[in-house]
Amino acid sequence: MSDGPEGPTGDTTAEGDGEDQGERDLESVEIITAEVEDDGTVVVDDLVAEVDAQGNVVATDELVEIDLPDGTVILDETFSVADESGELVVIEEDTTVFTPEDEAAAAPAAAESDSSSNGNAAGS
């Protein structure tokens, strides 16, 4: 007896089911890969694809996170959809870089905010 494939599964595209649902039933497939470089850099790639009943990829959402040894974190998210010929076309890409300096600059403001709210609450 088999436990079946690992990860989320669905039965929305089972044969003989959903005659009125048409051919546009989609299933999400997620693939996560991680790698640690020799210098300590960690790269995580999280790819989610929407696949139609015929097995064609119709859209993807890919998030790549790169954690550098100095504490810098780079997030790159790309959304793509298939065009009329089935080729994936990027429709949006967003890259954000967080540095240790960003975190240090935010810490005094957060501490000041916390102490002022604590003082008010203690005085009530």
N, C-alpha and C positions, 0 to 999 in steps of 0.2 A: 504494500500500500504506500502511496506517495502522498506527502503533505501538500503537494502542488508547488507552483513557482513562488519564490520569495517576493515580498513586496505587495503593494496594493493590486487587487484584481477587480474586474467588474464583469458583469454579465449583461451589459446594455446592448451588446452587439451579437448576442446569441442567435444562431440561425433559427428561423421560424418565428422569432419573437419580433414584435414591433412592426408589423407590416405597414402601419400608418405613420411610422416615424420617419420614413424616407431613408435616403442613403447618407445623410449628414451626421449620423451618430459619431461622436468623437470619444476617444479614450486617451487619458493622460499617461505618458510614460516618463519616468524620471530616472536620470542617470547621474550619480554623484561620483566624482573622482577626486582623490586627494594625493598630493605629492609633497615630500619634504626634500628640499635641495640640500646640498652639502654645506652651504653657508647658513642654514637654519630657516631659510625662506619657506613658508608654507603656502601652497597654492591649492585652493578648493574650487572645483568647477561643478556647478549644479545646473544641469540642463533638463528642462521640462519641455516635452514635445506633445502637441495635440495631433493624434493620428486618426484618420478617417477609417471607415469600415474596410476599405480596399488596401489599407496599409500605407497610405500616402501621408507624409508629414505636411500638415496645413499651417502650423504655427509653432514657434518656439519662444521660450523665455530662458535665457542663459545668464546666470550670475557667476562671475569669476571673482573670488576673493583672494588677494595676495597679502599675506602678513609678513612683513620684512623684519629682520632681526632687530632693527633700531626702534621697533614699535609702530612704524608706519603701516597703515592698512589701506589698501586700494580696492575699491569695489567697482566692478564694471558690469552693468546689466544691459543686455541687448534683447530687444523684442523683434521678431521677424515673422512675416506671414508669406505664404506661397502666392505667387502671381498666377496668371492664367496658364502659363506653361509649366507650373509646378516648381519653379525656382524660388528659393527663399529670398526675400527682400527685407533688409533691415528697415523698420519703420521708426524705431526709437532706440537711442543708445545714451546711457547716462553713466559717467565715470565720476566717482567721488574719492578724494584722498583725505584720510585722517592722519595727522601727524601727532607725535607726543606733545609738541608745542601747542596744538589745538586743545588737547585735553588739559594741559597745565593752565592755559589761559581761562578755560571754562571753570576750573576748580575753585578759584577765589570767589567768583561771582556766585557759584552754587553754595559755598560755605557762608557767604554773607547773607544770602537769601534764607538759608536754613536758620542761622542764628537770630535774624530779625523776626522770623515767624515763631521761633521757640520762645523768644523773649516776650512776645505779645501774648502767647498762650499761657505762659507761666504767670504773667501779671494779672490775668483775668480772675 
